[in-house]
């Protein structure tokens, strides 16, 4: 049952990873379109591909920290008094220090507020912002596919080698290292986002780390097959004769 569970987990991860991989190109194109968008000559009446900076007054801000399923959000007021609700993927760096009554500038693109800038010039993407989505999708693809493949091998292997404890131990080593592969991809994504590195930095950092994990995975799996990890015959050494 445990092996079957790992196979199911692997299929879900591979599906998520594949979906993220297919979305990288579209996210890149959308971000490039946004960065190349011209400034609107006048206030856009309908959704437009140009960008417009609009001043808002913060009516309320809710961080929702520790609340599952709730995104950080804020209610902004136009000069006319019309409310505009926006959500954010995270609370930093603008939303966490925003107070009711403060003035902020919102960047409007295709009829959505995609970015908010405070009086100190700090910028934060909203949930509709296109910047950063390619990195998130690439990190999700690396994490899902690498962990999913390792989980699939580690789940199917015991099913094909029933009654072979060493093969079961080797499969366990593969699964454990698969967790390391996926976790390293997520940590690399966080490092890239925190330091504002280019997209290629994710692959450049993750690839050598993943190679080291794969080498370790292979070594531990071979050790398990030889019995080095369970005290098998090959792991025991004949005692040296005592010289009187």
Residue pairs with C-beta under 8 A, 6 or more apart in sequence:
3 155
3 156
3 157
3 158
3 159
3 171
4 155
4 159
5 155
6 151
6 152
6 154
6 155
6 175
7 151
7 152
7 155
7 156
7 159
9 148
9 151
9 155
10 148
10 149
10 150
10 151
10 152
10 155
11 148
11 152
12 148
13 144
13 145
13 147
13 148
13 151
13 182
14 144
14 145
14 148
14 149
14 152
15 144
16 140
16 144
16 148
17 140
17 141
17 142
17 143
17 144
17 145
17 146
17 147
17 148
18 141
18 144
18 145
20 137
20 138
20 140
20 141
20 144
21 137
21 138
21 141
21 145
23 133
23 137
24 134
24 137
24 138
24 141
27 130
27 133
27 134
27 136
27 137
28 134
28 199
30 130
30 133
31 130
31 131
31 132
31 133
31 134
33 49
33 130
34 51
34 109
34 114
34 130
34 131
35 131
37 49
37 50
37 51
37 109
38 50
38 51
39 50
39 51
39 52
40 48
40 50
40 51
40 52
41 50
43 52
43 54
44 50
44 52
44 108
44 111
46 111
47 110
47 111
47 112
48 109
48 110
48 111
49 109
49 110
50 109
51 107
51 108
51 109
52 107
52 108
52 109
53 105
53 106
53 107
53 108
54 78
54 105
54 106
54 107
54 108
54 113
55 79
55 103
55 104
55 105
55 106
56 76
56 77
56 78
56 84
56 103
56 104
56 105
56 106
56 116
57 76
57 77
57 79
57 101
57 102
57 103
57 104
58 74
58 75
58 76
58 77
58 98
58 99
58 100
58 101
58 102
58 103
58 104
59 74
59 75
59 76
59 77
59 83
59 100
60 74
60 75
60 100
61 72
61 73
61 74
61 75
61 95
61 98
61 99
61 100
62 70
62 72
62 73
62 74
63 72
63 91
63 95
63 96
64 70
64 71
64 72
64 73
65 91
71 87
71 88
71 89
71 127
72 87
72 88
72 89
72 90
72 91
72 95
73 85
73 86
73 87
73 88
74 85
74 86
74 88
74 95
74 98
74 116
75 83
75 84
75 85
76 83
76 84
76 85
76 86
76 104
76 106
76 113
76 116
77 83
77 84
78 84
84 106
84 113
86 106
86 113
86 116
86 126
86 127
86 128
87 126
87 127
88 95
88 124
88 125
88 126
88 127
89 125
89 126
89 127
92 124
93 122
93 124
94 104
94 116
94 117
94 118
94 122
94 123
94 124
95 116
95 124
97 118
98 104
98 118
102 118
102 119
103 119
104 116
104 117
104 118
104 119
105 116
105 117
106 113
106 115
106 116
106 117
107 113
107 114
107 115
107 116
107 117
108 114
109 130
112 126
112 128
113 126
113 128
114 125
114 126
114 128
114 129
114 130
114 131
115 123
115 124
115 125
115 126
115 129
115 131
116 123
116 124
116 126
117 123
117 124
125 131
125 132
132 193
134 199
135 189
135 192
135 193
135 199
135 202
136 189
138 189
138 199
138 202
138 203
139 185
139 186
139 188
139 189
139 192
139 202
140 189
142 185
142 188
142 202
142 203
142 206
143 181
143 182
143 183
143 185
143 186
143 189
144 182
146 178
146 181
146 182
146 185
146 210
147 178
147 179
147 181
147 182
147 185
148 178
149 178
150 174
150 175
150 177
150 178
150 179
150 181
150 217
151 175
151 178
153 171
153 174
153 178
154 171
154 172
154 174
154 175
154 178
155 171
155 175
157 167
157 168
157 170
157 171
157 174
158 167
158 168
158 171
161 167
161 168
161 171
165 230
166 224
166 225
166 226
166 227
166 230
166 232
167 225
169 224
169 229
169 230
170 220
170 221
170 222
170 224
170 225
172 224
173 217
173 220
173 221
173 223
173 224
173 229
174 217
174 221
177 213
177 214
177 216
177 217
177 220
178 217
180 213
181 210
181 213
181 214
184 206
184 209
184 210
184 213
185 202
185 206
185 210
188 202
188 205
188 206
188 209
189 202
191 197
191 205
192 199
192 201
192 202
192 205
220 229
223 229
224 230
226 232
226 234
226 235
227 233
227 234
227 235
228 234
228 235
229 235
